[in-house]
Amino acid sequence: MPTAVAKLAAGVSLAAALGAAVALRLSIRRRASLRRRMRVAFIHAEDAPKWSEQLGLYMAAFDRSGEFQWREYRAWLGELPRLEEADAAFISGSHHNVTDAATVPWMQDLFAFVRAAALSERVRLVGICFGCQAVAAALGGTVGPNQSGAFAYGVERLWPAPDFAGHPAVASARTGMRSEPSLAGGQPHAPAPRVLESHGQCVHTLPPGATLLASSASAAHELFAVGPRVLCMQFHPEMSVALLEEKIAPALLAARLLSADEHREAVRTFAREYDAAWASDASFARALVSAHIRL
């Protein structure tokens, strides 16, 4: 009988140990799952009804595998995340101008969020187009009309700055970049991905402590970082040529921000640039953002 009791006790002990091991594995998997489901705040800065579904556009561009847990905040209605509610945040484009912030209360609230997020040392921030300008202005940079005086609409080259290749998100995304000669002089140069532009304003001076990553024909500060957690771009990695033509071009033409001749030239540029290699450039732009969020 003692032997039987001992065997029974040993069996119970083994079962308990196995159960604890299984529970531990499940706990580890659960924690890993929670880590994978990063909480991403989509701060929507565009109140035009035609862009009401913009969250879906960002999800399709930057989270095709469904890793992130997204939540939308309509900035123009005063909706902004608390820092503890988000691991990362996007600030979208908008037809509003950052230079009007003094008379637009919701922009002041947005700027305050940007400053708090930048100081939090935990929230990763991505600013796109208007969002890029909002981050710059909130952190001490300046924003104004495009220095050419013209509205930038179409395809432009992204010319890397010296710190471009060393940025962690760039290094992670560079597998999609092509090797090509410099347009400036035919010498070997870092690849110059093509990006989609639609903006009437841009960042004139960077915030203190910011690092320039790339320039373009229409924006001297096309891509920049502020510390390791803030990445801003003037271009539109979430857009396609079809979306630009469907949703943006008609409004620009109606508002006379873009002339018929300028639009025709943009369309010719789309046709010329939209070749087999375009997919590589578009993939790089989106991978750059996704990599920054995941780092």
Secondary structure, 3 states (H helix, E strand, C coil): CHHHHHHHHHHHHHHHHHHHHHHHHHHHHHHHHHHHCCEEEEEECCCCHHHCCHHHHHHHHHCCCCCCEEEEEEHHHCCCCCHHHCCEEEECCCCCCHHHHHHCHHHHHHHHHHHHHHHHCCCEEEEECHHHHHHHHHCCCEEEECCCCCCEEEEEECEECCCCCCCHHHHHHHHHCCCEECCCCCCEECCCCEEEEEECEEEEECCCCEEEEEECCCCCCCEEEECCCEEEECCCCCCCHHHHHHHHHHHHHHCCCCCHHHHHHHHHHHHHHCCCCHHHHHHHHHHHHHHHHHC
